[in-house]
Amino acid sequence: MEKRADMKARSKIFYFVLISLLIGSIFPIYDSIGQDGVYTSPTFSFEIDPNTNFTVVSKAPLKWKQYRSENMTVTIKATGLEVGENLSLTLVSFLFNYPDDPLPHSSGARIINQNLTTVNEEYEFNKTFTPQEPDQFNITIKVIANSTGVPTAQEFFAEFPGDEPYIEVEKSRASPIINLPGFPDPQTFVRWIFIFIVAIGMISLPSVFVGVTKLREITQKRKKKGDEKK
């Protein structure tokens, strides 16, 4: 009896760990579906003064899906600094440029207030975008920075993709589920459904396990009684 109780306890722990791992993998699995390869922009080099330099490199797919969140990684690296000099990064903002629109469209800014104090020191961050209507666009990355020797803030501009003219947006064939303000777009709605179905499956696993265990016990008891009658 003690051995059986111990086995039951171990089985419950195993299923709990399994469910936790599966739930934790829902988001990465979903987000990895249909992802395209990551493209690395050219290295953009900038100079605050002759002795203070830095570079900007960005990474993201060249094909984005409409309504799906896409991630861009931006790396700013100090390539020239005198001893005792600081490179101060104040703000990074993103401007969307469309082929038929001469005016850039702001897509948010990030206040970073980061100091780079040694050569080859890097600051890396991620920015998420969700393309809506345009078929093509590129991104201008504006960095505001200064140094100890030149305290006045200056603007520097890098481009993504850089070597390629535009990011292509793959149009979604799904129309809005319910066209009301605040209602999620089709991609988000499908994501919710996907997570809900998987979560229900995870939650039901313990019940299935208990049911199978009870059925096994009943079967063993009936078999034991049958053997005793013989």
C-alpha positions in Angstrom: 0.0 0.0 0.0 2.8 2.4 0.9 4.6 1.6 -2.4 1.4 2.3 -4.4 0.8 5.6 -2.6 4.4 6.6 -3.3 4.0 5.8 -7.0 0.8 7.9 -7.1 2.6 10.8 -5.5 5.5 10.5 -8.0 3.0 10.3 -10.9 1.2 13.5 -9.7 4.6 15.3 -9.5 5.5 14.1 -13.0 2.3 15.3 -14.5 2.5 18.7 -12.7 6.0 19.3 -14.1 5.0 18.1 -17.5 2.0 20.5 -17.6 4.1 23.4 -16.4 6.7 22.8 -19.2 4.0 22.5 -21.8 2.2 25.6 -20.7 5.5 27.5 -20.8 6.1 26.4 -24.3 2.8 27.5 -25.7 3.9 31.1 -26.5 7.3 30.2 -28.1 5.7 27.5 -30.2 3.0 29.7 -31.4 5.3 32.6 -32.2 7.7 30.4 -34.1 5.1 29.3 -36.6 5.7 30.9 -40.0 8.7 33.0 -38.9 11.0 34.2 -41.6 14.8 34.4 -41.5 16.4 37.4 -39.8 18.1 39.9 -42.0 21.1 42.0 -40.6 21.4 45.6 -41.8 24.7 47.1 -42.9 26.8 48.6 -40.1 26.1 52.4 -39.8 29.1 54.3 -38.3 28.7 57.7 -36.6 31.1 60.2 -35.1 30.3 62.6 -32.3 33.8 63.9 -32.4 37.1 62.6 -33.9 37.7 60.4 -30.9 34.2 59.3 -30.0 32.5 56.9 -32.5 29.8 54.3 -32.4 27.9 52.0 -34.8 24.3 50.9 -35.2 23.2 47.5 -36.5 19.6 46.3 -36.7 18.1 42.8 -37.3 14.6 41.8 -38.3 12.9 39.7 -41.0 12.5 41.2 -44.5 9.0 39.8 -44.8 6.5 40.7 -42.1 2.9 39.4 -41.8 0.1 41.8 -41.4 -1.3 42.1 -37.9 1.4 39.8 -36.5 3.9 41.3 -34.0 7.4 41.4 -35.5 10.6 41.9 -33.5 13.6 44.1 -34.4 16.9 44.0 -32.5 19.0 47.1 -32.4 22.7 47.0 -31.3 24.6 50.2 -30.6 28.3 49.7 -30.1 31.0 52.1 -28.9 33.9 51.9 -31.4 36.0 54.9 -30.4 36.4 56.4 -26.9 39.2 58.2 -25.1 40.1 57.3 -21.6 37.6 59.0 -19.3 35.2 59.7 -22.1 31.5 58.6 -22.0 29.2 58.0 -24.9 25.7 58.9 -23.7 22.7 57.4 -25.5 19.6 59.4 -24.7 16.8 58.3 -27.0 16.0 56.0 -29.9 13.0 56.6 -32.1 11.6 54.8 -35.1 10.2 56.3 -38.3 8.2 54.3 -40.9 8.8 55.4 -44.5 6.2 54.4 -47.2 6.9 54.5 -51.0 3.9 56.7 -51.8 4.1 59.0 -48.8 6.9 61.6 -48.6 6.4 62.2 -44.8 7.8 59.7 -42.3 5.4 58.2 -39.7 6.6 58.0 -36.1 6.3 54.5 -34.6 7.3 55.2 -31.0 10.5 56.2 -29.2 12.5 54.6 -26.4 14.2 56.6 -23.7 17.3 54.7 -22.8 19.7 57.0 -20.9 22.6 54.6 -21.3 26.3 55.4 -21.0 28.9 53.4 -22.9 32.3 53.9 -21.2 34.7 51.5 -22.9 35.5 50.6 -26.5 33.4 47.7 -27.9 30.8 48.1 -25.1 27.3 47.4 -26.5 23.8 48.3 -25.7 21.2 46.0 -27.3 17.4 46.2 -27.1 14.3 44.9 -28.9 11.4 46.8 -30.4 8.1 45.1 -31.5 6.1 46.4 -34.4 2.7 45.2 -35.8 2.2 46.1 -39.5 -1.3 47.2 -40.4 -2.1 48.5 -43.9 1.0 49.3 -46.1 2.5 46.7 -48.5 6.0 48.0 -48.2 8.0 50.3 -45.9 11.4 50.8 -44.4 12.5 52.1 -41.0 14.7 55.0 -40.1 16.3 54.5 -36.6 17.1 57.9 -35.0 19.6 57.9 -32.2 20.1 61.0 -30.0 23.5 60.9 -28.3 26.3 63.1 -26.9 29.6 62.7 -25.2 31.6 64.1 -22.3 33.6 66.3 -24.7 30.5 67.3 -26.8 27.6 67.6 -24.3 25.2 69.0 -26.9 22.8 66.2 -28.1 23.1 65.2 -31.7 20.9 63.2 -34.0 22.1 60.2 -36.0 20.1 58.2 -38.5 20.5 54.5 -39.5 18.2 52.6 -41.9 16.6 49.2 -42.0 16.9 47.2 -44.2 19.6 49.4 -45.6 20.9 47.3 -48.5 17.3 46.3 -49.5 14.8 49.0 -50.4 11.8 47.8 -48.4 10.3 45.4 -45.9 7.5 43.4 -47.6 4.2 43.0 -45.7 2.3 39.8 -46.4 -1.4 40.7 -46.4 -3.7 38.7 -44.1 -6.5 37.0 -45.9 -8.6 37.1 -42.7 -11.0 39.9 -42.3 -11.7 41.4 -38.8 -13.8 39.0 -36.7 -15.9 41.8 -35.3 -15.3 45.3 -36.6 -15.6 47.2 -33.2 -13.1 49.5 -31.5 -10.9 47.6 -29.1 -11.7 44.2 -30.6 -8.5 42.3 -31.4 -7.2 41.8 -34.9 -7.6 38.4 -36.5 -4.0 37.2 -35.6 -4.5 38.1 -31.9 -8.0 36.5 -31.9 -6.6 33.3 -33.3 -3.8 33.4 -30.8 -6.3 33.6 -28.0 -8.3 30.6 -29.3 -5.1 28.6 -29.8 -3.9 29.3 -26.2 -7.4 28.6 -24.8 -7.6 25.2 -26.5 -4.2 24.1 -25.4 -4.8 25.4 -21.9 -8.0 23.4 -21.7 -6.1 20.3 -22.8 -3.5 20.9 -20.2 -6.0 21.4 -17.4 -7.9 18.2 -18.3 -4.7 16.0 -18.1 -4.9 15.5 -14.3 -8.6 14.4 -14.6 -7.7 12.0 -17.3 -4.9 10.6 -15.2 -7.2 10.2 -12.2 -9.8 8.5 -14.3 -7.3 6.1 -15.8 -5.8 5.3 -12.4 -9.3 4.6 -10.9 -10.2 2.4 -13.8 -7.0 0.4 -13.4 -7.7 0.0 -9.6 -11.2 -1.2 -10.3 -10.0 -3.7 -12.9 -7.3 -5.0 -10.6 -9.8 -5.4 -7.7 -12.2 -7.4 -10.0 -9.4 -9.5 -11.3 -8.3 -10.2 -7.7 -11.8 -11.2 -6.6 -12.1 -13.5 -9.6 -8.9 -15.2 -8.7 -10.0 -15.7 -5.1 -13.3 -17.3 -6.2 -11.3 -19.8 -8.2 
